Amino acid sequence: MRTFADMEKEWVNIQMPRYGISTVAVREMLQGVSGSCAIVSLDAGGKLPDDAAERLMAVAFSVPEAGIVYSDLFRTGPDGISVHVPLADWQKGSLRDDFDFGGFILLNRQAIDWYLSQSLGQFQTAGFYQMWLAVSRKFGIIHIKEPLYIVSETDSRKSGEKQFDYVNPRNRSVQIEMEAVCTEHLKCVGAFLTPDKFRTVRFEEEFEREASVIIPVRNRARTIEDAVRSALSQKTDFAFNVIVVDNHSTDGTATILERLSAEDGRLVHIIPSQTDLGIGGCWDLAIRDSRCGRFAVQLDSDDLYSSEGTLQYIVDKFHSEKCAMVIGSYRMCDFALNTLPPGTIDHREWTDDNGPNNALRINGLGAPRAFYTPVVRKIGFPNVSYGEDYAVAIAISRQYRIGRIYDELYLCRRWEGNSDAALSPEKVSANNYFKDSLRTAELLRRCSK
C-alpha cells in the first residue's frame, strides 16, 4: 500500500483560475504534469495542506473512474470566523460555469491524458470550464463530504447580490464564451436542441378570460397591496383577473386581500385547503383553477409591473409569435424604485437558435414569466419554493418556442425581506443542488429525444 510519502512524489500543485484562463494556457499547464495527478489551486496563491492532499489522493487512487475529486472546506470571512461550507454534489446536470468546487480539485492522470487528446474549441477566458466539462464526459467527479482545508473568503457579498453576476452587462463577453463551451458539451453528449423541432401553439381552447396574473404570497403585508394594485391597474383590450394564492399568511396579508377583493371583483383570493404548499404548489393550484385565463402571468408579491401596458404587451407577444411561454425584462430597484446594480436585466444572451440550450447553463431565464395555460397544466409546477419556475421553463424550452421581450416590463424590488437576500452556505448549496437535479433530468430527456 502506498504511503503519503510515495503519493507526494506523484503529484504537482498548479494554479488554474476559474475565470480568465484560456484553453491554450490550461493545456500547457496540464502538459507539464508528469506524475499520477495534479492538485489544482483555484484561488491565487493557495496551497493544500499535506493531510488534505493525502485524503484527495487516497480517494482518487481507490476510484479509478474518478477524473476529478473535490471536498468540502472552511471559509474564513473578514471577521476571522471560519464557516463550514458543504458543497453540492456534482451531477450530470451540473452545467453551471460557476459550479463551486471549493479552493482545490484533484485531476488524475487518466483524465488529464484524455482531455489533452480531445480536439476542442479555443477560448480566451473559459478554459477551466471547458476542461472540467470535457473530463465529466468520460470520468466521474467525486465529492468528499468532509471539510479538508481552510480558504479565505474573497467575495463577502450576500447571496442576494451574487446571484445576478451572470447577467451583469460587464460580464457579457465572458458569458458568450461560457455559452459556447456549454453548447459544445451538449453537442458532445447528444442533448443539443435545434429550433426546427418546436411544436406549434394554436390557442384554440376556450377561456372566459384571456389572462390571469398569478401572485403566490405568504406574509407580505408590507408589499402585497402594491403588487395587487399594480396588476389590477393594467390597461387591456381583453378580460383578465388577478389570482392571489394566500398560503396561510399570519401577518395581516389575508385581511388586506379581503379588503381589496371587496373593492374589485377581478381579484380572486384563494386560501389553499392544503398546508404543505410551496410557491410551486401555489402556482399549480392557480393554473388549474377554473377561473384561470388563457395565459398565466407572473407577479411576485414583492414586485410591480413597470407600466399599465405590461399585460397587454405580453399577451400580444403570445399571439404574434405563437409561443408557449413569454419572458420579459426587469429592473433591479429598491423600495423607492431607485435602480440597483446591475440595473435592467434583459437576458439578451437568449437567442431563438440557442436559448433552449443555454438555459441549462444559466440560473434563471428572466421576469416576468408568462405561460400558455394548457401547456403549463400538462407540465405542472413542482411543489417547492425555489426553482419551480425554472423547472417549467426548461421543460417548455425543449418542446416549444419561448418569446422574449427585451423592454423593461417589471420592477424587482430588493429589500431585507426577500427570501433569497442572505442565504446560509448550506442553503445556497441545497438550492444549487436542486437546480442541478432539474438540469440532470432535463438533460437526460433531451439525450433520449
Summary of the structure (lengths in Angstrom):
residues: 449
radius of gyration: 24.0
end to end distance: 46.6
largest distance: 78.7
contacts: 1483
relative contact order: 0.13
helix: 37%
strand: 23%
